[in-house]
């Protein structure tokens, strides 16, 4: 008596692998780190980091005659912002953008010899007003006056800017609110007189 093989009603191993590959590709396209949805999520997390950072900056300003951190010898944003740690915050994770590629910072330790994700407008006072920028995603350069249409954030990952690539970035203002900007400025973005814009280390 001959036994007959019956075709399987389920998936074959090859079909299962093909389906899994298709699902992974679709995930990468629509929900992965480089997708619009993935970057929108990371920009929202980035905005939360900036708002948390503002709490520390405001505490610092209260104890320093209304002035946010200043280091006269500073050549990058790490140097003045590290003055917040550990007295005003021990949470150093807020200095790294969720979309950035910088290494995690040690908890509750100054980081002026390491690299963060954000640019800092050094010299801004706490009473500067809601239109004065204070901290932002890393910028294309250190120009402090940016008329409408000028580049603000890099569209590619580079040594200067590009945390959120073609999806723009966030700006924290002196009053503590955060706005999302595209890669080019959509309204005049002017720092106060005497302010120095510092990018993070390349």
C-alpha positions in Angstrom: 0.0 0.0 0.0 1.4 3.4 -1.0 1.3 6.4 1.3 0.4 9.7 -0.4 1.8 12.9 0.8 -0.9 15.5 1.5 -0.1 19.1 0.8 0.2 21.1 4.0 -2.6 23.6 4.8 -0.1 25.9 6.8 2.8 28.1 5.8 6.0 26.6 4.5 9.2 27.7 6.1 10.1 29.8 3.0 6.7 31.5 3.0 7.1 32.4 6.7 10.6 33.9 6.1 9.3 35.9 3.1 6.3 37.3 5.2 8.7 38.2 8.1 11.0 40.0 5.7 8.1 42.0 4.2 6.9 43.0 7.7 10.4 44.1 8.7 10.8 46.2 5.5 7.4 47.8 6.0 8.2 48.6 9.7 11.5 50.2 8.7 9.8 52.3 6.0 6.9 53.5 8.1 7.8 53.2 11.8 11.6 52.9 11.8 14.1 55.5 13.2 14.5 57.2 9.8 10.8 57.3 8.9 8.6 60.3 9.3 6.6 58.7 12.0 9.8 57.6 13.8 11.3 61.1 13.6 8.0 62.7 14.8 8.1 60.5 17.9 11.8 61.4 18.5 11.2 65.1 18.0 8.4 64.9 20.6 10.8 63.2 23.0 13.5 65.8 22.2 11.0 68.6 23.0 10.4 67.0 26.4 14.2 66.8 27.0 14.5 70.5 26.3 11.6 71.4 28.6 13.3 69.3 31.4 16.5 71.1 30.7 14.8 74.4 31.1 13.8 73.5 34.7 17.5 73.1 35.5 18.4 76.3 33.7 15.7 78.2 35.5 16.9 77.0 38.9 20.5 78.0 37.9 19.3 81.5 36.8 17.4 82.0 40.1 20.7 81.6 42.0 22.8 83.6 39.5 21.0 86.9 39.2 18.8 85.9 36.3 21.6 84.7 34.1 21.8 81.3 32.5 25.2 79.5 32.6 28.2 81.3 31.1 31.8 80.3 30.7 33.9 83.0 29.1 36.3 80.5 27.7 33.6 78.2 26.2 34.1 77.0 22.6 31.2 74.5 22.6 27.8 74.1 24.3 29.0 71.3 26.6 31.2 73.7 28.6 28.5 76.1 30.0 25.7 73.5 30.1 27.8 71.1 32.2 27.7 73.8 35.0 24.1 72.5 35.6 25.4 69.1 36.8 25.1 67.8 39.5 23.8 70.7 41.5 20.8 71.6 39.3 20.2 68.2 37.7 21.7 64.7 38.0 19.8 63.5 34.9 22.3 63.9 32.1 20.2 61.9 29.6 18.3 65.2 28.8 21.4 66.5 27.1 21.3 63.8 24.4 18.7 64.1 21.7 16.7 60.8 21.2 17.5 61.0 17.5 21.2 61.8 18.0 24.0 59.4 17.8 26.0 60.7 20.8 27.1 58.3 23.5 25.2 58.1 26.7 26.5 60.5 29.4 27.5 59.3 32.9 24.8 60.1 35.4 25.3 63.1 37.7 28.8 63.9 36.3 29.9 67.0 34.4 30.3 66.4 30.7 32.4 69.3 29.4 34.9 66.9 28.0 32.2 64.8 26.3 29.7 65.5 23.5 26.0 66.5 23.8 23.3 67.0 21.1 22.2 70.6 21.6 23.3 74.1 20.7 23.3 76.8 23.4 22.7 80.5 23.2 25.2 81.6 25.9 24.5 85.0 27.4 20.7 84.9 27.3 19.0 86.2 30.5 16.0 84.5 32.1 13.9 87.7 31.5 14.8 87.8 27.8 11.2 87.0 26.7 9.4 84.4 24.8 10.9 85.1 21.4 14.6 84.7 22.4 16.1 81.2 21.7 18.0 79.5 24.4 18.8 75.9 23.4 18.1 74.0 20.2 19.0 70.9 18.3 22.5 71.2 16.9 22.5 73.9 14.2 24.2 74.1 10.8 26.5 76.9 12.1 26.8 79.5 14.9 25.1 82.4 13.2 22.9 84.2 15.8 20.7 86.2 13.4 18.7 84.0 11.1 16.1 85.7 8.8 13.3 83.8 7.3 14.4 81.2 4.7 18.0 80.7 6.0 19.2 77.3 7.0 18.8 76.3 10.7 19.3 72.5 10.9 21.2 70.3 8.6 19.2 68.0 6.3 21.8 65.2 6.6 23.6 63.8 9.6 26.9 65.7 9.8 29.3 67.1 12.3 27.1 70.2 12.7 23.4 69.7 13.0 21.2 67.0 11.6 19.7 65.5 14.7 16.4 64.9 13.0 17.8 65.1 9.4 15.3 66.3 6.9 12.6 66.7 9.6 14.0 69.9 11.1 14.4 70.3 14.9 13.3 71.9 18.1 14.1 75.2 19.7 13.7 76.0 23.4 13.0 79.7 24.2 14.0 81.7 27.2 10.5 81.5 28.7 10.6 77.6 28.6 8.3 76.9 25.6 9.6 74.7 22.8 8.8 75.1 19.1 9.4 72.7 16.2 11.1 74.2 13.1 11.7 72.8 9.6 15.3 72.9 8.4 14.9 76.5 7.2 13.7 79.3 9.4 10.0 80.1 9.0 10.2 83.3 11.2 13.0 85.6 12.3 15.1 83.8 14.9 17.1 86.5 16.7 19.2 86.2 19.8 19.7 89.1 22.2 22.7 91.4 21.8 25.9 90.0 23.2 24.7 86.3 22.9 27.1 83.7 21.6 25.7 80.6 19.9 27.7 77.5 20.7 27.3 74.2 18.9 28.2 70.9 20.5 31.7 69.5 19.8 32.0 68.0 16.3 
